[in-house]
Amino acid sequence: MTEPYPIHVVDDDAGLRNSLRFMLGTCGRIVRSFESGEAFLSHLDTLEPGPVLLDIKMNGMNGFQVMRELARQDRSLPIVILTGHGDIPMAVRAMKAGAVDFLTKPFARSDLLTVVELADERLHQADAQRKQRENARERLAVLSQREFQVLNELARGMPNKAIAGNLGISPRTVEVHRANLMRKLDAKDFPNALRIAFAAGMPLDLNSMASGEEQQVLPLELGEG
């Protein structure tokens, strides 16, 4: 069984931070608390992935500013907004901006555990997608540069004739590359090859990629998309 994710509490109310640490600690969860958005962001590089319980109104940076900074740094952490009764419209706005859910203060322990479980599930899904992408990219590393380009065009929905025109090769050569890449990927049929491509994050913009039939495309060179 995997260890539960740590939970990051960002709130300028010391009493609430202590209460959350106690409630979640009794469930076996590790809680790291921060008195401000600035303090949380300053420790971001050393924190393990985990749900973030984020106050919407704080001294200094507010919850929206923290969310914007997380997005700017491309940190995909599931966020649960902590809000007062009068701030529910703001919390809904935060959910539209990507928050998982919100809790209205004061909240029941059962409600807290429900939203934390939802945030955990988001992280589990993200972990599974990342592993699937890494596995797919490892499989693509066996392809030559040209085979990769052909597969990328196929992932864009291009027919052989259009691919031939885009790559400056003959339709027959496209067919050869297509057969070779399917064999190398051990794809039993064309949809299976496409599923591998999509899992790896294709199609990609190949304008900046170097040409060359024999250059191997390593997983980390495929970009983050």
C-alpha distance (Angstrom), angle and dihedral (degrees) to the residues before:
residue distance angle dihedral
M1 . . .
T2 3.80 . .
E3 3.79 121.7 .
P4 3.83 114.4 -100.7
Y5 3.77 117.0 -105.5
P6 3.81 116.7 -97.8
I7 3.79 114.5 -111.6
H8 3.80 121.7 -130.5
V9 3.80 116.7 -150.6
V10 3.81 116.7 -162.8
D11 3.81 111.8 -175.0
D12 3.81 134.8 126.1
D13 3.83 91.2 -140.4
A14 3.81 106.8 95.2
G15 3.81 91.8 -165.9
L16 3.79 92.5 55.7
R17 3.81 92.1 45.9
N18 3.80 90.0 53.8
S19 3.81 92.1 45.8
L20 3.81 91.9 51.1
R21 3.79 91.3 46.8
F22 3.81 89.8 53.8
M23 3.83 96.8 44.4
L24 3.78 94.1 47.0
G25 3.78 94.0 38.7
T26 3.81 90.7 59.6
C27 3.83 86.1 60.0
G28 3.79 91.7 54.8
R29 3.80 95.4 -102.9
I30 3.79 124.0 142.2
V31 3.79 109.7 -130.1
R32 3.80 125.0 -160.9
S33 3.78 113.6 -170.1
F34 3.80 132.1 -161.4
E35 3.79 128.1 -168.8
S36 3.81 94.5 -146.3
G37 3.77 144.3 15.9
E38 3.79 89.7 -110.3
A39 3.82 91.8 55.1
F40 3.80 91.2 49.5
L41 3.80 93.9 49.2
S42 3.81 92.2 46.8
H43 3.83 89.3 60.4
L44 3.79 95.7 41.1
D45 3.81 96.3 107.7
T46 3.81 92.0 56.5
L47 3.81 98.3 44.2
E48 3.79 125.1 101.4
P49 3.81 116.9 -129.3
G50 3.78 112.4 -86.6
P51 3.80 144.0 131.6
V52 3.81 116.2 -64.4
L53 3.81 120.2 -142.6
L54 3.80 100.1 -158.4
D55 3.80 127.8 -172.7
I56 3.78 111.9 -136.7
K57 3.82 95.2 -149.5
M58 3.80 117.7 45.7
N59 3.77 138.7 144.2
G60 3.77 108.5 -91.9
M61 3.81 113.2 3.4
N62 3.79 114.2 22.9
G63 3.78 125.5 -143.9
F64 3.80 94.0 -93.1
Q65 3.79 91.7 54.2
V66 3.80 90.9 49.7
M67 3.81 90.4 50.4
R68 3.79 91.2 49.7
E69 3.80 91.2 51.3
L70 3.81 91.7 49.0
A71 3.80 89.0 51.2
R72 3.80 91.1 47.8
Q73 3.81 89.7 54.0
D74 3.82 90.7 44.6
R75 3.83 92.7 -120.8
S76 3.80 108.6 159.2
L77 3.79 100.6 -158.2
P78 3.83 118.5 151.5
I79 3.79 108.2 -116.9
V80 3.79 128.1 -154.6
I81 3.80 112.5 -166.4
L82 3.80 119.6 -136.3
T83 3.79 111.3 -151.4
G84 3.81 145.0 162.8
H85 3.80 122.7 -116.3
G86 3.79 92.5 -99.1
D87 3.78 93.1 52.4
I88 3.81 99.4 59.1
P89 3.84 93.3 112.8
M90 3.81 87.5 55.0
A91 3.80 90.3 50.0
V92 3.81 90.9 51.1
R93 3.80 88.0 50.7
A94 3.79 89.1 52.2
M95 3.81 90.6 52.1
K96 3.79 89.7 53.0
A97 3.82 85.9 53.1
G98 3.80 90.8 55.8
A99 3.81 109.2 -79.2
V100 3.81 115.2 143.2
D101 3.81 96.5 -136.1
F102 3.78 142.1 -42.8
L103 3.79 137.5 -116.0
T104 3.78 122.9 -148.2
K105 3.80 114.2 -140.6
P106 2.96 124.2 -87.7
F107 3.79 96.5 36.7
A108 3.78 135.2 176.9
R109 3.79 121.8 -110.6
S110 3.81 90.4 -119.0
D111 3.82 91.3 55.7
L112 3.78 90.3 48.8
L113 3.79 93.0 52.1
T114 3.82 91.2 46.8
V115 3.80 94.3 56.6
V116 3.81 92.5 41.9
E117 3.80 89.2 53.5
L118 3.80 89.0 51.3
A119 3.80 90.7 51.0
D120 3.82 90.0 48.1
E121 3.80 89.8 54.0
R122 3.81 90.7 52.6
L123 3.80 89.2 54.3
H124 3.81 92.6 47.0
Q125 3.80 89.6 52.3
A126 3.80 91.6 48.1
D127 3.83 90.6 49.6
A128 3.80 91.4 50.4
Q129 3.81 92.0 48.5
R130 3.80 91.2 48.6
K131 3.81 92.2 51.3
Q132 3.80 90.7 47.2
R133 3.81 90.0 50.9
E134 3.81 92.6 48.1
N135 3.82 91.6 49.3
A136 3.80 91.5 48.7
R137 3.80 92.1 49.3
E138 3.78 90.8 50.2
R139 3.79 88.6 55.2
L140 3.81 91.5 49.1
A141 3.81 90.7 54.8
V142 3.82 89.4 80.2
L143 3.81 91.8 64.5
S144 3.78 124.4 95.8
Q145 3.79 117.9 -122.0
R146 3.81 91.8 -101.2
E147 3.80 93.3 47.6
F148 3.76 88.8 51.0
Q149 3.80 90.8 50.6
V150 3.80 91.3 50.5
L151 3.80 91.3 49.5
N152 3.79 90.4 48.4
E153 3.81 90.7 53.4
L154 3.79 90.3 47.7
A155 3.82 89.0 52.2
R156 3.80 87.3 54.9
G157 3.80 88.3 57.8
M158 3.79 95.0 -109.6
P159 3.86 119.0 156.1
N160 3.81 119.4 -129.0
K161 3.81 94.2 -100.4
A162 3.79 92.8 53.3
I163 3.82 91.4 45.8
A164 3.80 89.5 51.9
G165 3.80 90.4 52.9
N166 3.81 93.6 46.3
L167 3.82 93.6 49.3
G168 3.79 98.2 36.3
I169 3.79 95.2 -119.3
S170 3.81 134.6 112.9
P171 3.83 123.4 -90.1
R172 3.81 87.8 -117.8
T173 3.81 90.4 56.8
V174 3.81 89.1 50.3
E175 3.80 88.7 54.8
V176 3.81 90.8 50.9
H177 3.80 92.3 50.0
R178 3.79 90.5 46.4
A179 3.80 91.7 52.8
N180 3.81 91.3 46.4
L181 3.78 95.4 49.2
M182 3.79 92.1 48.9
R183 3.80 89.8 51.3
K184 3.81 92.7 48.2
L185 3.82 91.5 47.8
D186 3.80 90.4 47.0
A187 3.81 87.1 -129.1
K188 3.79 110.9 168.8
D189 3.81 91.2 -154.5
F190 3.80 141.0 1.0
P191 3.86 96.0 -94.2
N192 3.81 88.2 55.6
A193 3.80 90.7 54.3
L194 3.80 89.5 49.7
R195 3.80 91.5 50.7
I196 3.81 89.3 55.8
A197 3.80 90.0 48.5
F198 3.81 93.5 49.8
A199 3.81 91.9 45.8
A200 3.82 88.5 54.6
G201 3.79 90.8 54.4
M202 3.79 99.8 -99.9
P203 2.94 144.2 -172.6
L204 3.81 95.3 65.3
D205 3.78 133.8 179.5
L206 3.79 103.4 -99.5
N207 3.82 97.6 -179.1
S208 3.79 91.6 103.1
M209 3.81 96.1 43.3
A210 3.77 119.3 104.8
S211 3.78 118.6 -115.1
G212 3.80 123.2 -126.0
E213 3.76 130.7 124.1
E214 3.77 97.3 -130.7
Q215 3.83 101.8 40.2
Q216 3.80 109.6 117.2
V217 3.78 119.6 -133.3
L218 3.80 109.5 -135.9
P219 3.83 119.3 -152.3
L220 3.80 94.3 -114.7
E221 3.78 90.8 52.3
L222 3.78 92.9 63.7
G223 3.78 93.5 79.6
E224 3.83 129.4 -128.7
G225 3.79 99.9 -76.7
